[in-house]
Amino acid sequence: MEINVILSGAFSESPEIRSVFIDEEGKSTIGILEEVFQNGQNLFSENAQTRSVSVGDMIEYNKEYYIVSGLGFIKQGEVFDNDPFLGMMLRKDTCNGLVKEKFGYLVN
């Protein structure tokens, strides 16, 4: 299955998207998100066109959005215990507008 990851640190008007391929059979949502994160690392799946998946990037799975935090994933609409790096990243002007649109509430 192909899953899209919207890279948050893109310095462009349009979102930079990295496609990650996984086998979702028999996995929970958390298991799928973990595999997307791992397979999105250039160390495991080299992609010279984009950087590796990291904190602040947004995974679109099953018509829902999850942001990568320092300790797992946050589903859109959920709150989180303060993750200072994630909060700082979401406040930066360089953060992709689509990610801010979906998860900006975390720093308001």
C-alpha positions in Angstrom: 0.0 0.0 0.0 1.2 3.5 -0.8 0.9 6.1 2.0 1.6 9.8 1.6 3.7 11.8 4.1 3.5 15.5 3.9 6.9 16.9 4.8 6.5 19.8 7.2 9.8 21.6 6.6 9.3 22.2 2.9 10.2 25.8 1.9 7.7 25.9 -0.9 4.1 27.0 -1.4 2.9 23.6 -2.3 3.4 20.6 0.1 6.3 18.3 -0.5 5.0 14.7 -0.4 6.9 11.5 0.1 5.3 8.3 -0.9 6.0 5.3 1.4 5.2 1.8 0.6 4.2 -0.7 3.3 2.3 -4.0 3.7 -0.6 -3.1 6.0 -2.1 -6.6 6.3 -2.8 -7.6 9.9 -1.3 -4.4 11.4 -2.9 -1.9 13.8 -3.0 1.8 12.9 0.0 2.4 15.3 1.8 -0.5 13.6 1.2 1.0 10.2 2.3 4.5 11.3 5.5 3.0 12.8 6.2 1.1 9.6 5.6 4.3 7.5 8.1 6.2 9.8 10.7 3.4 9.5 10.3 2.9 5.7 10.3 6.7 5.3 13.9 6.8 6.4 16.5 7.1 3.6 18.6 4.5 5.5 15.9 1.9 4.8 14.4 3.2 1.6 16.7 5.6 -0.2 14.8 8.4 -2.0 17.1 11.0 -3.4 14.2 13.3 -4.2 13.1 13.9 -0.6 14.5 13.9 2.9 13.6 11.2 5.6 10.4 11.3 7.5 10.9 13.1 10.9 9.1 14.9 13.7 6.5 17.4 12.5 5.7 15.5 9.3 2.1 14.6 8.6 1.0 11.1 7.6 -2.2 10.7 5.8 -3.7 7.2 6.4 -7.3 6.0 6.0 -8.6 9.6 5.4 -7.1 10.7 8.7 -4.0 12.8 9.5 -1.3 12.0 12.1 1.6 14.2 13.0 4.9 12.6 13.9 5.9 13.7 17.4 9.0 13.0 19.5 7.2 10.2 21.2 4.9 8.6 18.7 2.0 10.1 16.7 -0.8 12.5 17.3 -4.1 12.1 15.5 -5.6 15.3 14.2 -8.0 16.7 16.8 -6.2 15.1 19.8 -4.1 17.1 22.2 -0.7 16.1 23.5 1.6 16.5 26.5 3.9 19.4 25.6 6.4 18.3 23.0 8.7 21.4 22.9 10.4 20.4 19.6 7.1 19.9 17.8 5.6 23.1 19.2 8.7 25.0 18.0 8.5 23.4 14.6 4.8 24.3 14.2 5.5 28.0 15.0 8.3 28.3 12.4 7.6 30.2 9.2 9.2 27.4 7.3 6.6 24.9 8.4 4.4 23.8 5.5 1.0 25.6 5.4 -1.0 22.3 5.1 0.6 20.9 8.2 -0.2 24.2 10.1 -3.7 24.1 8.8 -4.3 20.6 10.2 -2.3 20.8 13.4 -1.8 24.5 14.2 -4.3 24.2 17.1 -1.5 22.4 19.0 0.4 25.7 19.6 -2.6 28.1 19.9 
